[in-house]
Amino acid sequence: MQGFSLWIWGCLAKVRDRVIQTVGLIGLTVSLGCGLGSTVSAHELTPTVIDFRVVENQLAMRIRMNLEAFAAGIDLDAVVNTDTAEQVETYNRLRLTSVDALEPEARAFAESWLPKLLVSAGTPLDLQLEAVETEAVADPMLPRSTFLMVSADLPEGARSLTFQWPTGSGPLVLRQNDVEAPYTGYLLSGEITPVIPIAGGAQVTGLEAFLDYIPVGFDHILPKGLDHILFVLGLFFFSRHLRPLVWQISAFTLAHTITLGLATMGWVSVSPEIVEPLIAASITFVAVENIFVRRLHPWRPVVIFCFGLLHGLGFASVLGEFGLPAEQLVPALLGFNVGVELGQLTVIAIAFGLVGFWFRNHPKYRGRVAMPASATIALIGAYWCVERVFF
């Protein structure tokens, strides 16, 4: 009986070892596939931005959008990166189309899509496309913006507006212009705005701005921030103990909070052409150090603090895509930062739930999970660094 029990325990130990090895290989394959696949084209989708104003009883809107993604029929609620969409071939064809050749496609799209954008001033407005402006194809690796100039006549005596953003359209930043205390909102698809006075006065409160920008920050980490996810995972795989992770995350959080605030205030400005390769290099450095260093040396939190300064500049570039409400800049910035932190903690929680909780106390954890995962992260970071410098 005792021999049988020992045999059972031996079999279970082999199964456990095989599971650990499999987890490491899955992490290697998935990370490499997702990382390299998403960086070949770097087609991360950004929110649509609508700036609107009322002049002489007429609504004027300037809609900045990734028109190729809309026209290709991509569900912007479900797709984060266009390379993963079923319509990627159509999207890539449109993205490389010249400005003159794209305009008929843009007008045909607008004719069918504008009726889905429900704008009301007591009664639904008839939106008319006035002009289309599309950026020329500069860098074929990057998406470009198209601007739809749209107008609508308001009914006599109209004093307020509401907007309903169509489903499947991803997030929207809606900004009122040329009035006191203008409305600024962040809408997900299918959502409708509160009543917006045409004369102004619908400016969000500090609490509303704070709450509105938490999901913006979270969304930039999960699911859109693969480079930041890999950096955080690099911190996670350094050690199986909690204390080194706390020190690293604390240094990283403090640093990116500082530069995010400074850059958003306009006090610091560094070109993304410099920041993005350095962020990729920081991912590689942290992952390589995981392989060769076994304990937390005093210099690592300092180095991570410096890398956090870079990542904060990267976060600031995201906010630059759609801006913050000028009157509630600090609450919105704090909300964005809270969202980023929640996203980072979620990444760590997922990693702990999938790997750390089950295997971190196993003697082969470092060799079969932490080191293969770190090596994969290092390779992806190095690939990104080369791509962002030379391509």
JOSUL-V214717 format. One record per residue. RES is the residue in one letter. SS is DSSP state (@ for helix, = for strand, . for the rest). NEAR is the number of other ideal C-beta (glycine too) atoms within 12 Angstrom. Layout:
res:RES ss:SS near:NEAR
res:RES ss:SS near:NEAR
//
This chain:
res:M ss:. near:7
res:Q ss:@ near:8
res:G ss:@ near:9
res:F ss:@ near:10
res:S ss:@ near:11
res:L ss:@ near:12
res:W ss:@ near:13
res:I ss:@ near:14
res:W ss:@ near:14
res:G ss:@ near:14
res:C ss:@ near:14
res:L ss:@ near:14
res:A ss:@ near:17
res:K ss:@ near:15
res:V ss:@ near:14
res:R ss:@ near:22
res:D ss:@ near:22
res:R ss:@ near:18
res:V ss:@ near:23
res:I ss:@ near:31
res:Q ss:@ near:23
res:T ss:@ near:21
res:V ss:@ near:31
res:G ss:@ near:32
res:L ss:@ near:20
res:I ss:@ near:22
res:G ss:@ near:34
res:L ss:@ near:27
res:T ss:@ near:18
res:V ss:@ near:25
res:S ss:@ near:35
res:L ss:@ near:25
res:G ss:@ near:20
res:C ss:@ near:27
res:G ss:@ near:35
res:L ss:@ near:25
res:G ss:@ near:22
res:S ss:@ near:32
res:T ss:@ near:32
res:V ss:. near:23
res:S ss:. near:26
res:A ss:. near:31
res:H ss:. near:35
res:E ss:= near:31
res:L ss:. near:37
res:T ss:. near:33
res:P ss:. near:37
res:T ss:= near:39
res:V ss:= near:32
res:I ss:= near:40
res:D ss:= near:27
res:F ss:= near:42
res:R ss:= near:26
res:V ss:= near:31
res:V ss:= near:17
res:E ss:. near:11
res:N ss:. near:18
res:Q ss:= near:23
res:L ss:= near:37
res:A ss:= near:29
res:M ss:= near:38
res:R ss:= near:27
res:I ss:= near:41
res:R ss:= near:33
res:M ss:= near:43
res:N ss:. near:40
res:L ss:@ near:39
res:E ss:@ near:37
res:A ss:@ near:41
res:F ss:@ near:42
res:A ss:@ near:33
res:A ss:. near:29
res:G ss:. near:24
res:I ss:. near:35
res:D ss:. near:22
res:L ss:. near:36
res:D ss:. near:23
res:A ss:. near:21
res:V ss:. near:29
res:V ss:. near:29
res:N ss:= near:30
res:T ss:@ near:38
res:D ss:@ near:30
res:T ss:@ near:24
res:A ss:. near:27
res:E ss:. near:15
res:Q ss:. near:25
res:V ss:@ near:24
res:E ss:@ near:17
res:T ss:@ near:22
res:Y ss:@ near:33
res:N ss:@ near:24
res:R ss:@ near:19
res:L ss:@ near:36
res:R ss:@ near:40
res:L ss:. near:24
res:T ss:. near:27
res:S ss:. near:17
res:V ss:@ near:23
res:D ss:@ near:13
res:A ss:@ near:16
res:L ss:@ near:28
res:E ss:@ near:24
res:P ss:@ near:18
res:E ss:@ near:29
res:A ss:@ near:35
res:R ss:@ near:24
res:A ss:@ near:18
res:F ss:@ near:31
res:A ss:@ near:32
res:E ss:@ near:19
res:S ss:@ near:17
res:W ss:@ near:29
res:L ss:@ near:31
res:P ss:@ near:20
res:K ss:@ near:22
res:L ss:. near:39
res:L ss:= near:27
res:V ss:= near:39
res:S ss:= near:24
res:A ss:. near:30
res:G ss:. near:17
res:T ss:. near:18
res:P ss:= near:20
res:L ss:. near:31
res:D ss:. near:21
res:L ss:. near:32
res:Q ss:= near:23
res:L ss:= near:30
res:E ss:= near:21
res:A ss:= near:20
res:V ss:= near:30
res:E ss:= near:22
res:T ss:= near:34
res:E ss:. near:23
res:A ss:. near:18
res:V ss:. near:24
res:A ss:. near:14
res:D ss:. near:18
res:P ss:. near:17
res:M ss:. near:22
res:L ss:. near:24
res:P ss:. near:35
res:R ss:. near:31
res:S ss:. near:32
res:T ss:= near:37
res:F ss:= near:28
res:L ss:= near:38
res:M ss:= near:27
res:V ss:= near:34
res:S ss:= near:27
res:A ss:= near:32
res:D ss:= near:20
res:L ss:. near:29
res:P ss:. near:20
res:E ss:. near:10
res:G ss:. near:11
res:A ss:. near:25
res:R ss:. near:20
res:S ss:= near:27
res:L ss:= near:38
res:T ss:= near:31
res:F ss:= near:40
res:Q ss:= near:26
res:W ss:. near:34
res:P ss:. near:28
res:T ss:. near:20
res:G ss:. near:22
res:S ss:. near:35
res:G ss:. near:35
res:P ss:. near:36
res:L ss:= near:39
res:V ss:= near:37
res:L ss:= near:41
res:R ss:= near:36
res:Q ss:= near:36
res:N ss:. near:25
res:D ss:. near:16
res:V ss:. near:23
res:E ss:= near:15
res:A ss:. near:20
res:P ss:. near:29
res:Y ss:. near:41
res:T ss:= near:38
res:G ss:= near:40
res:Y ss:= near:40
res:L ss:= near:35
res:L ss:. near:27
res:S ss:. near:24
res:G ss:. near:19
res:E ss:. near:24
res:I ss:= near:23
res:T ss:. near:32
res:P ss:. near:22
res:V ss:. near:19
res:I ss:= near:37
res:P ss:= near:23
res:I ss:. near:33
res:A ss:. near:19
res:G ss:= near:22
res:G ss:. near:19
res:A ss:. near:30
res:Q ss:. near:26
res:V ss:. near:33
res:T ss:. near:19
res:G ss:@ near:20
res:L ss:@ near:15
res:E ss:@ near:23
res:A ss:@ near:30
res:F ss:@ near:28
res:L ss:@ near:24
res:D ss:@ near:40
res:Y ss:@ near:44
res:I ss:@ near:28
res:P ss:@ near:27
res:V ss:@ near:42
res:G ss:@ near:40
res:F ss:@ near:31
res:D ss:@ near:33
res:H ss:@ near:40
res:I ss:@ near:39
res:L ss:. near:26
res:P ss:. near:24
res:K ss:. near:33
res:G ss:. near:35
res:L ss:@ near:38
res:D ss:@ near:44
res:H ss:@ near:42
res:I ss:@ near:34
res:L ss:@ near:45
res:F ss:@ near:45
res:V ss:@ near:42
res:L ss:@ near:44
res:G ss:@ near:46
res:L ss:@ near:46
res:F ss:@ near:41
res:F ss:. near:45
res:F ss:. near:46
res:S ss:. near:28
res:R ss:. near:28
res:H ss:. near:20
res:L ss:@ near:18
res:R ss:@ near:15
res:P ss:@ near:27
res:L ss:@ near:35
res:V ss:@ near:20
res:W ss:@ near:27
res:Q ss:@ near:38
res:I ss:@ near:31
res:S ss:@ near:21
res:A ss:@ near:30
res:F ss:@ near:43
res:T ss:@ near:36
res:L ss:@ near:26
res:A ss:@ near:31
res:H ss:@ near:45
res:T ss:@ near:31
res:I ss:@ near:28
res:T ss:@ near:34
res:L ss:@ near:42
res:G ss:@ near:28
res:L ss:@ near:21
res:A ss:@ near:32
res:T ss:@ near:34
res:M ss:. near:18
res:G ss:. near:15
res:W ss:. near:14
res:V ss:. near:20
res:S ss:. near:17
res:V ss:. near:23
res:S ss:. near:15
res:P ss:@ near:25
res:E ss:@ near:17
res:I ss:@ near:18
res:V ss:@ near:31
res:E ss:@ near:32
res:P ss:@ near:28
res:L ss:@ near:30
res:I ss:@ near:40
res:A ss:@ near:41
res:A ss:@ near:31
res:S ss:@ near:42
res:I ss:@ near:46
res:T ss:@ near:33
res:F ss:@ near:32
res:V ss:@ near:42
res:A ss:@ near:39
res:V ss:@ near:25
res:E ss:@ near:33
res:N ss:@ near:39
res:I ss:@ near:25
res:F ss:@ near:18
res:V ss:. near:23
res:R ss:. near:18
res:R ss:. near:17
res:L ss:. near:25
res:H ss:. near:18
res:P ss:@ near:13
res:W ss:@ near:16
res:R ss:@ near:29
res:P ss:@ near:28
res:V ss:@ near:19
res:V ss:@ near:29
res:I ss:@ near:37
res:F ss:@ near:28
res:C ss:@ near:27
res:F ss:@ near:41
res:G ss:@ near:37
res:L ss:@ near:33
res:L ss:@ near:39
res:H ss:@ near:48
res:G ss:@ near:37
res:L ss:@ near:37
res:G ss:@ near:41
res:F ss:@ near:47
res:A ss:@ near:37
res:S ss:@ near:32
res:V ss:@ near:40
res:L ss:@ near:35
res:G ss:@ near:23
res:E ss:@ near:26
res:F ss:@ near:34
res:G ss:. near:30
res:L ss:. near:37
res:P ss:. near:36
res:A ss:@ near:22
res:E ss:@ near:25
res:Q ss:@ near:29
res:L ss:@ near:24
res:V ss:@ near:20
res:P ss:@ near:27
res:A ss:@ near:40
res:L ss:@ near:37
res:L ss:@ near:28
res:G ss:@ near:33
res:F ss:@ near:45
res:N ss:@ near:38
res:V ss:@ near:28
res:G ss:@ near:34
res:V ss:@ near:43
res:E ss:@ near:31
res:L ss:@ near:25
res:G ss:@ near:33
res:Q ss:@ near:39
res:L ss:@ near:26
res:T ss:@ near:24
res:V ss:@ near:32
res:I ss:@ near:34
res:A ss:@ near:19
res:I ss:@ near:21
res:A ss:@ near:34
res:F ss:@ near:22
res:G ss:@ near:15
res:L ss:@ near:23
res:V ss:@ near:32
res:G ss:@ near:28
res:F ss:@ near:17
res:W ss:@ near:19
res:F ss:@ near:32
res:R ss:. near:28
res:N ss:. near:16
res:H ss:. near:25
res:P ss:. near:15
res:K ss:. near:24
res:Y ss:@ near:29
res:R ss:@ near:28
res:G ss:@ near:20
res:R ss:@ near:30
res:V ss:@ near:38
res:A ss:@ near:38
res:M ss:@ near:29
res:P ss:@ near:33
res:A ss:@ near:43
res:S ss:@ near:39
res:A ss:@ near:30
res:T ss:@ near:37
res:I ss:@ near:45
res:A ss:@ near:36
res:L ss:@ near:28
res:I ss:@ near:39
res:G ss:@ near:43
res:A ss:@ near:27
res:Y ss:@ near:31
res:W ss:@ near:34
res:C ss:@ near:25
res:V ss:@ near:18
res:E ss:@ near:23
res:R ss:@ near:29
res:V ss:@ near:17
res:F ss:@ near:12
res:F ss:. near:19
//
